[in-house]
Amino acid sequence: MSMFERAKRRRNLQEGYPEDKGLKDGHCNRSGCLAPLAGQPQYSMMDHETFTDARLFYCKPCADRFTAWDESIKSPIRCRPEQ
């Protein structure tokens, strides 16, 4: 387990979220969603809070919301499908 993942799990628990929020095969990182990701298409975005180049994971509906916003403001698309 990476240092980022250990820190993310600790922070999630402190904030009352599932331990695996935002982690691959865990739960969607969007606090208003938290959909389980295991066995589902997953999309990742770079974590800009920690500056570790770590990725946070989202479900397809949330990734679509981010993409729609990015397109509306003509910004680069942030959420990318996991290969």
Helices and strands as residue ranges (DSSP letters): H 3-14, E 43-46, E 55-58, H 60-72, E 80-81
